[in-house]
Amino acid sequence: MIAIVNYGVGNLYSLKSSFDSLGIKTLVTGDAKEIKKADKIILPGVGAFRDAAASLKNYGLNELIIEEAKKGKAIMGICLGMQMLFEKSYEYGEYEGLGLIKGSVRPIKDVIPSDLKIPHIGWNALKFHGEKSPIFKYIKEGDCVYFVHSYYGADCKDFVIASAEYGAELTAAVSKDNVYGCQFHPEKSGEVGLKILKAFSEI
Amino acid sequence: MITKRIIPCLDVKDGRVVKGVNFKGLSDVSSPVELGKYYSDCGADELVFYDITASFEGRKLFTDILKEVASKIFIPLTVGGGINTVDDFDRVLNCGADKVSVNSGAIRNPSLIEEAAKKYGNQCVVLSVDVKRVDGSFKVFAKGGRENTGLDALEWIKQGVEMGAGEIVVNSIDTDGVKKGFDIEMLREVLNIVNVPVIASGGAGGISDFVTLFKTLPTIDAGLAASIFHFGEVAIPDLKKELKNNDIIVRL
């Protein structure tokens, strides 16, 4: 069973539905006991980093997720959930993340030409980095996924497993051991996204 | 690079898609779920569901259907029609919509854009504008294009973006239904004044109109249409292939 962490930010309906459509059992929960029991963890998130980080803390789930990750449980952060895996974020200030992956979250506008629109929103192609990640087992380089973000994972070069070209090479996915993160929304990326979720469930 | 998006728009009344024809392999063309899934499988990049129901019961039915749509279709969904308050945003976002399109509701109460953008982020708020030329200038029309609000369209769009709209749908009343192509002149003016994604709507009659749109206006983000898709005049896979042949970046 995969726990989809519900810590009061964002709508988890599509995420849960996409696993349902694959026949994969999930539980949307903010309960520490249930998350501990789960085989895998999905950390979703939308909105501002500061609020989401504060909310995760308020639910008392910060330490738990770090512990579970250290025990070797597979964890996947999605969108803001991926950004929370890093050490810190510079979105409207400076805030601490979970520190599971070395790196920080910085504004896209600092690295792309000024005539490109922000947020980086829409379908963009994945470019793989390094050895093909197990979460990409069922997809190929060049497949498109759906992005919506104004900040990106920076200073994390060693852990980037995919990027997307948008005036710069933006971090699309990261991984370190059993911890994975997708900046894009697999639950909104059609067949390609479902294949990523399926591959994660099989890790 | 970001791909150019092709977006079919489905008008839903009392839970059924208005004006559709039968596609091969589709048992119920007026089912929003079936038609939406069909388009998604054909390569539509996003779907717009527009609620044209007036009654309370119809609205409830719409949200039920939206939930079903979002449990079966995993591409971005935009919902519009009858969005007047932040509660309306809540209502449709909780059913799995990703973006919410405002039109008349924002004209009546412009602060709706601001409130919704603060609560859900700019990327969630789509400002849809029906525009028509009146005495040589672009005016905003309300009530499905029946009423001239007197507002200058370019001013209104600029204001909308300043208040937090993250995307603009420009529907040209002048070209809508004429099927002779998108309103390039109007769209160009809009692209000149905003730096958020702009979606062209109104006027597509065939594949070549989309090619012209993206070739003439390289910064336009998406083309939206309804009847040419519903009537099977344009098949999305053919359209995307032709765009690619013309060196326009699309998701295949």
Interface residues (C-beta under 8 A of the other chain):
Chain A: N11 Y13 S14 S17 S18 D20 S21 V46 G47 A48 K117 I118 P119 H120 I121 G122 W123 N124 A125 C144 Y146 F147 V148 E165 Y166 E187 K188 S189 G190 G193 L194
Chain B: M1 I2 T3 R5 S40 D45 K67 A70 S71 K72 F74 I75 P76 L93 N94 C95 G96 D98 Y120 G121 N122 Q123 G166 E167 N195 V196 P197 D221 R251
